[in-house]
């Protein structure tokens, strides 16, 4: 089987490509700029840009399956236009290119953020409605709109499967990702405080494996939440600190303080040339639904995420071996 992977050099892409190779798939990585995450792998790299449909048609020619991972993640408010372009128009271009080249199956990566999170005390599963309002952060809104585009194409006959991952952590995080940067800050002792909140985390390798299993076995039009379990940032801080042998952050901020201080914290990071980690949007996302169910994926795909302790240990080890974290 020959698979084209958009966003192959991203965090999820780097893990999916490796999982595909381990399963003896042939891989055509559709890359835009960075290829560091793919160096040394026995794959085909081809240029492609999700905002240029013709480049996607060339990249998809002759492939059996397209895994669409490319997307723009943002926790700031000033790049909404770019986020929506990539996550909405980019999806439309991928769908059109799949139709034009006769791809057998599309596996589309959405997000649990595409769903309405409220009511927070009720289970969130695949039947939860998608968000509809521009009042949501650009990432959430755009992922919902992208998913609608794929759903419309399915109704018109496209063989596609939709995947909604939880908050992903794990190795092969070359950039590193937003959550990976947070783990590094904790491991380096650079994060003096944590927020008394959390997220439904999942090992990115489990998401990659779940995507392949869904591709191989799911019925056309299926949708799966690939999540893990809710864990607080406080617990994550304690686990990471134990792994590297340091004291965890000693200050735990209640949400009301985190919300009021987030704009200033983000501004100070920017003027110091640092990547903002705790922006108003990032803090808001920590109020996501804590009851996210992967029961359907477990039942139909045999999906079972590994313990977060193993994920964190493997991730820290990967950061250490690849020079991101020295001891």
MOTAHU-V873859 format. One record per backbone hydrogen bond with DSSP energy under -1.0 kcal/mol. NH is the residue of the N-H (numbers start at 1). CO is the residue of the C=O. E is the energy in kcal/mol with one decimal. If there is no record, write none. Layout:
BEGIN
NH,CO,E  NH,CO,E
END
This chain:
BEGIN
3,26,-2.7  4,65,-2.7  5,28,-2.3  6,67,-2.2  10,7,-1.7  14,10,-2.8  15,11,-1.3  16,12,-3.0  17,13,-2.9  18,14,-1.2  19,15,-2.1  20,16,-2.8  21,17,-2.4  22,18,-2.1  23,19,-1.1  24,21,-2.0  25,20,-2.6  26,1,-3.0  28,3,-3.2  29,44,-3.0  30,5,-2.6  31,46,-2.5  38,35,-2.0  39,36,-1.3  41,38,-1.8  43,41,-1.9  44,27,-2.6  46,29,-3.0  48,31,-2.0  52,49,-2.4  56,52,-1.3  57,53,-2.2  58,54,-1.9  59,55,-1.8  60,56,-2.5  63,60,-2.0  64,2,-2.4  65,2,-1.7  66,105,-2.4  67,4,-3.0  68,107,-2.7  83,79,-2.3  84,80,-2.8  85,81,-1.9  86,82,-2.2  87,83,-2.6  88,84,-1.6  90,85,-1.6  92,88,-2.1  93,89,-2.3  94,90,-2.1  95,91,-2.7  96,92,-2.5  97,93,-2.5  98,94,-2.3  99,95,-2.2  100,96,-2.4  101,97,-1.8  103,98,-1.9  104,64,-1.1  105,64,-1.2  106,159,-2.2  107,66,-3.1  108,161,-2.9  109,68,-2.0  110,163,-3.7  112,165,-2.1  114,111,-1.5  115,112,-1.4  116,129,-2.7  122,119,-1.3  124,291,-3.2  128,125,-2.0  131,114,-2.5  136,133,-1.2  141,137,-2.5  142,138,-2.7  143,139,-2.3  144,140,-1.9  145,141,-2.3  146,142,-2.6  147,143,-2.0  148,144,-1.9  149,145,-1.8  150,146,-1.8  151,147,-2.6  152,148,-2.5  153,149,-1.9  154,150,-2.3  155,151,-2.0  157,154,-1.8  158,153,-2.6  161,106,-2.6  162,222,-2.6  163,108,-2.8  164,224,-3.0  166,226,-1.8  167,200,-2.4  169,202,-2.2  181,177,-2.6  182,178,-1.7  183,179,-2.2  184,180,-2.2  185,181,-2.3  186,182,-2.0  187,183,-2.8  188,184,-2.1  189,186,-1.4  190,185,-2.5  194,251,-2.6  196,253,-2.9  197,195,-2.4  199,231,-1.6  201,199,-1.1  201,229,-1.7  202,167,-2.4  204,169,-3.1  207,203,-1.6  208,204,-2.1  209,205,-2.3  210,206,-2.5  211,207,-2.4  212,208,-1.8  213,209,-2.4  214,210,-2.5  215,211,-2.3  216,212,-2.3  217,213,-2.1  218,214,-2.3  221,160,-2.9  222,219,-1.9  224,162,-2.4  226,164,-1.7  229,201,-1.1  231,199,-2.1  233,197,-3.3  236,232,-2.1  237,233,-2.8  238,234,-2.1  239,235,-2.5  240,236,-2.8  241,237,-2.3  242,238,-2.0  243,239,-2.1  244,240,-2.1  245,241,-1.3  246,241,-2.4  251,192,-1.3  253,194,-3.4  258,254,-2.2  259,255,-2.8  260,256,-1.6  261,257,-2.0  262,258,-1.4  265,261,-2.5  266,262,-2.7  267,263,-2.1  268,264,-2.7  269,265,-2.0  270,266,-2.0  271,267,-2.3  272,268,-1.3  273,270,-1.5  274,269,-3.3  283,279,-2.6  284,280,-2.1  285,281,-2.2  287,284,-2.0  288,285,-1.5  293,124,-2.7  298,294,-2.3  299,295,-2.6  300,296,-2.8  301,297,-2.3  303,297,-1.7  311,307,-1.6  312,308,-2.9  313,309,-2.1  314,310,-2.6  315,311,-2.4  316,312,-2.7  317,313,-2.2  318,314,-2.2  319,315,-2.5  320,316,-2.4  321,317,-2.5  322,318,-1.5  323,320,-1.2  324,319,-2.1  325,319,-1.3
END
